[in-house]
Amino acid sequence: MPMQSRDEIVYRRAKLSDVTALVEYRVRFLNELHSHVENDETKVVRESLLRYLAKAIRSGDFVAWIAELNGKIVATSGMVVWQKPAGYGGVESGRLGYLLNFYTVPGERGKGIATGS
């Protein structure tokens, strides 16, 4: 069940139906990070992300969380999950995760949405 807090923020796990929004927010994140303007390369990135996320969410190799404010997505996060051979030092299952794609729309930044406060 989605977690709800003040100001009608709802946190929920992303579904396949959210792939388009996840792509949009990933591209916004990359554009801001690299001061990149939309161009032909962006189109290639979008298409690649659509294919990847549709497959990886379905398989569980990518998990994303979404924050919605009054029904509108205002923040996203993601985690790539992969399998590696088990080893010593606390990785018995061999499953690891890499956190990425933390993005909040500019107008909602600094309000604690991504901090859980």
Secondary structure, DSSP 8 states (H G I E B T S, - for coil): --EEEGGGEEEEE--GGGHHHHHHHHHHHHHHHHT---SHHHHHHHHHHHHHHHHHHHHTSEEEEEEEETTEEEEEEEEEEEE---BTTTBSS-EEEEEEEEEE-GGGTTSSTTTT-
